[in-house]
Amino acid sequence: MVQQAQPRPLLNRRLADLGTTIFAEMSELAVSTGSVNLGQGFPDTDGPEQIARAAADAILSGRGNQYPPGAGIGELRTAIAAHQRRFYDLDVDPGTEVLVTAGATEAIAAALLALVEPGDEVIAFEPYYDSYAACIAMAAGIRVPVTLRAPDFRPDLDELRAAVTDRTRLILLNSPHNPTGSVFTRAELTAIAELATASDLLVISDEVYEHMVFDGEHVPIASLPGMRERTVSISSAAKTFSFTGWKIGWITATPDLVTAVRTVKQFLTFVSGGPFQYAIAEALAMPRDYFSGVAGSLAARRDMMCDGLAAAGFEVYRPAGTYFITTDIRPFGESSGLDFCRKLPYQAGVVAIPSVVFYDNAEAGQTQVRFAFCKKVEVLAEALARLSALRPG
Ligand SMILES: Cc1ncc(COP(=O)(O)O)c(C=O)c1O
C-alpha cells in the first residue's frame, strides 16, 4: 500500500513557533466584551491637524502620488538629517545616509535581512517587540536573548558580554524599551558600545520612542565613540506624531549600511507613503515645544496609570519612557499573565497583554502584564475605575 505523505505545513518552519496571535485574540476580546482596550500600542487621538492637512494637500496637489524616489523624498531625508542634528548633534548626509521605510517595522526587517547571514547570532534584550524574533527567523539568524529583569529592567552587562560568541553578528537594541519602559543610561550604552567595538559587532538601534522619555535622557548609541560607523539607527513617525497608520519610518547609517538595507527594502516594498512623506518632513521641523509636549502629556498619564494600577492591587514597574507600563499580577494570587489577560475582559472590562509573549525565557515574564497608556485621559480613568473592582487575593 502506498503511504500517504504527510501534508507539508504551509508556514515556513522558521516562523512556525512564533505564536504571536495574542494581539488579534485580545483585540477580538476587547470588541466582543466591550472592554477598554489597553492592549495594542496605538493612540486614540490623531496627530497634529496641520500635519494631517499637509498629507491631504500633498495628495490633492499631486505630490507623492506616484512612486517616490527609492531612498525617500528629498524633503523628508533632509528633515530627518536636520532632526538628528537638532536633537543629538549628529551629522547625517541626507543624500547617502538616510533611507525612508514603510514604518520602523520594515526598517527592522530590511536591516536584519541585509546584515544577517544564516546561522549568524543576533543578541537582543528580551522581552522584545514581537517583530524582532520573526525578522531574525526570516533572516535565518539565531536569536540570543539577554533578559531584562524586574523590577528595574536594567541591561545586565556581564550577561551581555557572556552572550557574545564568534558567531555574533549584531546587537539589536531598543531604548526606550517596549514593553518595559526602560531607558538605557549613557553609561549602559557606553558599555554596550565598547563591547560592540571590541568584538566588531554591528548594532541595530530601534529608537521609535526617542521622544517619549520621562526620566533620564535618550542617547542614540550612534552618538557614542566608534558607533557611528557600525550602527543602523531606526525611528518612525508613528509614535512621535501619532500617525501609526501612515507607516513612515527611516534609518540613518553610513552610506555602506544604508546601501545594504536599501537593497532589501527595494524588494520588500520598493517605496511607500509618498504624500505622507511630505507631511512628515513638515512634522519633523515642528518647534521643540511639540516634542516636549508629547513627553509631558504622556508623563502625566504615566503617573495617573501607575498610581491607579498600584491602587487596584498590581505591582507596578514604573516606566521611564514609552507608553507602556509593565505590572505584576502576583498580588492577586495569580501565576499566569496569559490566563489573567484572558479573564480580565470578563472580570473587569479591560484588555491588557501578557508580557510572556515578548520573552523566550518564559519564566521571566510569566506573571507580567503590559498596559498601554497612549489613550485619552477619560479612557484611562474608565479603565482604572473598572480595574479597581479587582481585589488582590
Ligand atoms: C519597539 C518598536 N519598534 C518598532 C515599532 C513599529 O513601528 P512602525 O509602526 O513605525 O512600524 C513599534 C510599534 O509598536 C515598537 O514598539
The ligand as an ORCA input file, in Angstrom:
! r2SCAN-3c Opt
* xyz 0 1
  C       9.843     48.893     19.675
  C       9.052     49.134     18.435
  N       9.681     49.167     17.257
  C       9.009     49.368     16.115
  C       7.640     49.544     16.107
  C       6.917     49.705     14.800
  O       6.921     50.993     14.349
  P       6.144     51.366     12.989
  O       4.711     51.495     13.328
  O       6.787     52.636     12.558
  O       6.383     50.270     12.021
  C       6.946     49.510     17.313
  C       5.475     49.665     17.332
  O       4.793     49.324     18.267
  C       7.668     49.300     18.510
  O       7.044     49.247     19.695
*
